Amino acid sequence: MSVRRLAAEQPESFSFTPELEAIAQKLIAKYPEGRQASAVVPLLWETQKAAGGWLPEPAIRAVADRLGMANIRVLEIATFYTMFNLEPVGKYFVQLCGTTPCMLRGAEAIKHVCEKKIGHERHVSADGTFSWLEVECLGACTNAPMVQINDDYYEDLTPENFEKLLDDLAAGRPVSVGPQNSRKGSEPEGGPRVLLDPALYEFKATVPAAGGGGTETPDLLSAGRARAASESPADPLGATAAAQEKAADGADTRDKREAVAAEAQASSPSVTGSDREPVKTGTGVRDPEE
């Protein structure tokens, strides 16, 4: 885990705005009396938004005071979770995934675009619009390479479409979230290319036929049809298993359960209603209460 420290330059103070105070009250109200510290993570998140995308040290202290916590407790949380930024970020904070799947799919070229368009890592552009950071896996490996910008994912990147994406954001033009090519979500581009045979999705089971003569193979995918209820048992797979067990053991499962229950009742203490003789003590004499 990387070492996370507070930024060297800090504002002198931070105070809750009326909007942030209203949010704090709603968050704290979700927890029982005296448990307001449970709201620390969501309140830090909202405070980060109010502070311009990062958590200055005075903001961390303000959260601690609002929740009645020691400053160090809140500082420990803010420095542990990477969702909290401890230094200023741009209006658009680009988190570039550099883990193996993205790296194999061209993340290095995307990194060069960040260096070219924004500057070095952790640097906020002169106009305050962009900053970027390489991070660990963001969980969109199927759409690699990808970046997270603020709260949204932008996937299936190339140097060309990523440069255009940054230019559009800077100019205030609308952008599309998600894949930057023609694919939809994580589906294959151009549609599916394998496992296209409909027969692969037909699930059939062999069960005893009604009346005991042979077997039938109901189509379970057609169970919603009106005639399926009368032609197929409610649980065809369970019926098959029961029939196989009866054939192997010579007795129906229910019969065996009843026999086991009867044997257990006969050998249990009298409180179960059996006539079993009371247990003798370890001294060899009958129970004094007999």
Secondary structure, DSSP 8 states (H G I E B T S, - for coil): -------SS--S-----HHHHHHHHHHHTTS-TT-GGGGHHHHHHHHHHHTTSS--HHHHHHHHHHHT--HHHHHHHHHH-TTS-SS---SEEEEEE-SHHHHHTTHHHHHHHHHHHT-STT---TTS-EEEEEES--S-GGG-S-EEETTEEEES--HHHHHHHHHHHHHT-----EESSS--TTS-TTS--SS--GGGG--B--EE-TTSSSEE--BGGGTTSTTHHHHS-SSHHHHHHHHHHHHHHSS-HHHHHHHHHHHHHHTS-GGGT--------TTSS--TT-
